[in-house]
Amino acid sequence: MPGRLRVLSLTALLVALGACAAYAAPKTDIVVLNNGDRLTVEIKTMSRGRLTVKTDALGTPNVDWGDVVGLSSSRSYEIEVTDGRRYYGSLVEGVRNHVLVRGLLGTPTDLVLLDIIRLTPLGASFWSRLDGNLDAGFNFTSASEQTQWTLNTSVEYRKRAFLNRASLSSQLTKLEASSQTRNSLNLSSQRFLKNRWFTGGVGQFLQDESLDLDLRSVLGAIVGRYLTQSNHTTFSLFTGGGYTLEHYAGSTAQSSFEVLFGGDWEWFSPASSSIDLSTTAISYYNVGTRARARIEFSTSLKRELFKDFYWNVSGFDSYDGSPPAETQKKNDFGITLSVGYSF
């Protein structure tokens, strides 16, 4: 028994030492910059025109994709280009501003670096495929004794041919002895097809005391296409249909089927300035006896303060052309300023 314990202890020690050695192993990916520097790093990901790398000395800095003129890595990647095509394989340094993607079969594919909009290591862990943020804001006006709290959070998970998103926005406005709340949860899932087309599902859950809305639930399916896709901007349009269930204060729940049309636009600056602007607008049209149109609009402008921390100006607008009661408000909108953290 003591002999077996010694063998097990020695095995565990060797495994631990091997793991530490692997963790401390030198980085093997090569990034070539336009000033001639050759960086030996670990490529984490590239999206929104920003290449994230890991170095022993500097942690995980972002590099402006426009400054990269060459890449080399023996690991396998998923590479997405502006026209929506995807390639899989290792990276071989080509001529300046080009990279060769070497797959399992066939000759390497020559790609222009600026045509690449996303670079993701295959086999990456669940956590490394997650992008998210959390921000909070507070505002107080002494003249009206109004206090407002704001909380926003979003998470994005990208997997091969799929993009899943979830966002939550919550506002509490207190004026003297009264208060109003607004809470919105949005869910979406996209499956990417050829030629920048996609299909997916959407879900929205909205509570808004200003509109006397206890809860509105929307579940739907969409089809759409990215009209523009680059390292500085994306723009997509989509259409579909959804089932809506609404419960207003003082009334019974009502359900309906709605046709929806929407668009999503994002603009992002180089890594040096780290500005992100995103806008989403969706219009809903009731398919039934009562003619009705609704619009949900949201926008957000973010600017990085320092590593992973940012300030955010966001706005929303909820419009209902024909609420159940004539006395109910048709519109609710707001603008908030907050600070947050990206992960």
N, C-alpha and C positions, 0 to 999 in steps of 0.2 A: 504493500500500500504506500509506504513512504516513497518508493521508487516511482510509482505511478504519479504521485503528487508532484514529484520533482519534474517529471516529464511534462505534466500539464502546466506547471508553473513556467517552465522554460518555453513551451509552445506559446502560452499567453504573452510572455515577455517578447518573444520574437514577432508575434503579430502586432503588438503595441508599437514596437520599434519600427516595424515596417510601415504602419499607418503614419507614425510621426515622420518617417523619412519621406513618405509620399506627400504628406501635407507640406513638408518643408522643401520639396523638390523644386529645382529651379524652373521658372516659367520657360516654355518652349515656343510659344507663338511669336511671330515677328510682325510688327507694325512699322511701316515706313512712312515718314512724314515728308511734306513738301520742302521742308528746310534741310533735308538730307539725314535727319536723325533716324536711327534704326532702334526701335524699342523691343526688348525681349519681355513679353508679358503673357498673361492668360486672358484671352478674349472672353468676356462674359456675355455681351449681347450688343447689337446695334439696332436702334430704332429712333425715329424722330430726328434723324440727322446727327445722332450722338452715339459714339462708340464708347462703351464702358469696358475698361480693362482692369485687371488686377495686377498690382506690382508689389514686390516685397517692401519697397521703401515708401511708396506714396499711397498705399491702400487701393481704392477703386475709383480713380479719377475718370472724368468724361473727356473725350477727345472729339473735336468737331470733325464730322465725317468728311467735310470738304478739304481738310488738311491732310487726309490719308491718301497716299499715292501707291501703296503696295501692301499686300497681306500675304502671310504664309502660316499655315497651321496643319498639322497632321491629323487633327481631330475632324469628325464629321459634323456638318452644319446643314441647317435648312436655310436656303437663301431665296428671298423673295425680291423680285424686280418690279419696276414701275408698271409694266403691262400685266401684272398679276401672275406671271409664271413663277414656278418654284423649282429650285434645283437642290440636289442633295449630294454631298461629298466633302472631301477635304479641300483645303485652299493651297494653291501654288502661286507664288509670286510671278506675275507676267510682266509685260512691258509697263512703263509708267502709266498710272491711272487705270490699270487693268488687273484682273485676277483670273486665274484658271481654276475652275471647279472640277475636281477629279472624282468621278463616281466609280461604282464597282465595275461598270462595263462601259466600253466605248472610249472615244477620245475625250480629253478635257474640254470643257466649255469655256470659252473666253467671254468674260463679262466686263463691262465698263463699271468702275467702282461707283460712280455717281448714279448709275441706274439701279443700284441695290438700295432698297428701302428698309430691309429687315434682315438681320443675321442672328440666328439662334443655334447654339450648340445642340446637337441631337443627344438624347439621353440626359438632358439637363433635369435637375431635380424639380419637384413640384414647386418649392419655394422660389427657385430662381426664375420660374415662369410667371410669378406673381408680380404685378405692379399695382401700387395703391397709394393713397394719400388720406390724410386726416387733418382737418383744420377747424378752428373754432374762432368765433368773433363775439364781441360785446360792444354795445353802443348805449349811451345814456344821454338824454336831452333834459337839462334841468328846467327849461321853460315850460315844457309840457309834462315833466316828470314821467317820461317814457323810457323804458328799459327794454332792450332787445338782446336776446342770446341767439347765436347761430352755431349749428354743427353740421359739417359736411364731410362725407367720407365716400370713397369709391375704390373698387378693387377690379382689376382686369387680369384674367388668366388666359394665356394663349397656348394652344396646343396645335399640333400638326393639323392644318386645314380648319381649325376652330378658334373662335374668339368669344369668350364669355365675360360679361360685364355686370357689375352690380353697383348701384350708387344710392346713397341715403342722404336726404337733406331735411333738416329740422330747424324750425324757427319758433321762438317763444317771444311774444311781444306783450309787455305789461304796461298798462296805462292806469296810474293811480290804483283803484281797487279792482279793475277788470283786467283780463288777460285773454289772449288769443294764441292758438297754436296752429302750425302748419307742418305736416310731415309727409314726405314723398319718398317712396321706394321704387326704383326703376331697375328692371332686370332685362337682359338681352343675351341672345346667343346667336352667333353667326357661323355658318358653314361656308367656306370659300369654294367657289366653283371656277371654271375656266373663264378667261377674258374679263376678270375683275367682277364677275357676277357673284352673288351670294344669296343664300336663303337663311331663314332663322325664325326665332320666336321672340316675342316681347311680352313684358308684363309690367303693369304699373299699379301701385296702390297709393292713393292720395287721400289725405284727411286735411280739411281746411275749414276752420271755424269761421273765417271771414266770409266764406261762401255758403255757410250753413251745411257743409258737406261732412257728414260723419265718416263716410268711407266710399271711395270709388275704386273698383277693381276692374282691371282690363287685362285680358289674356288674348294674344293674337299671333298670327303668322305673317311673315313678310317675305318679299323677294326684292332685291335691289342690285345696284351696280355702283362701283366706284368710278366716277367720271374722271377724277384727278387723283393721282397717287404719286407722291414724291417725297424727298427728304425735307421738304419745307411745308407741305400742305397735303391734306386729303379732303375730298369732297364726294359724298355719296348721296344718292336718292333712292327711296324705297317706297313700296306700296304693299297693301295687304288688307286683312280684315281681322276684326277682333270681337270678342264677346265682352260686354260691359255690364257690370252690376253696380247700381248706385243706391245709396241710402242717405237721404237728406234728413236733417233734424225735423221732427214732427211729421214725418211721412213714412209710408211703407217702402220697402226696397223695390226697385224697378230694374228690369234687365232689357237689353237691346243688343242688336248687332250693328257694328259700325265699320265703315270702310275708312281706311287711314292712308294718308300720304305724308311723307316726311323727308327731311334732309338733315345731313350731319356734316359740319365743316370744322376742320381743325387746321390751325396754323402754328408752326413751331419754329423758333429762331435757332441759330447755331448754338453750340454748347457754351460759347463764350458769354452769351447774354441770357440764355435759359429763360425764354419767354414762351408761354403756351397760351393759345387762345382757342377755345372750343365753343361751338354753338350748335344747338339741336332744336329743330322745330317740327312738330307733328300736328297735323290737322285731322280731325275726326268728323265723319258725316254719318248721321243716323240713317239706317236703312229700315224704314217702317212708316207708320202713319204720321208721326210728328216730325216735321222738318226741323233739323237741328244741326248746328256746326259748333265744334269746339276746337281750341288751339292750345297746345302746351308748348311753351318756349322756355329755353334755359340757355344761359351763356356764362362763361367763366374766363377770366384773364389772370394768369399766374406769372409771377416773376420770382426767380430764386434769390433769396437773401444771402445765404451761404450754404454749404454742403447739406443737401436734403431738406433744408428749411426754406419756406417761401411765404410771400403774401399773396392774397387772392381777393379779387373783386368779382362777385358773382351776382347774377340777376335772374329773375324768373317772371313769367307772366302766364296766368291761367285765365282763359276767356271762354265763356259759355254763352252762345248766342240766344239760347232759349232755355233758361233754368225752369224747374218745375213750377215755381211760384213767381208771379210778377214782382213781388216785393223783394225777392232775393237779388243780391248783387250779381252782375254778369262778369266782373273782372276782378282779379287780385294779382298784384305785382309787388315786387320788392327788390332792393339792392342791398348787398351786405359786403363788408370788408372784414377779412379774417387773416389769420396767420396759421401755418400748418407745417406738416412734416410728410415727406414722400418716402415710400419704402418699396 
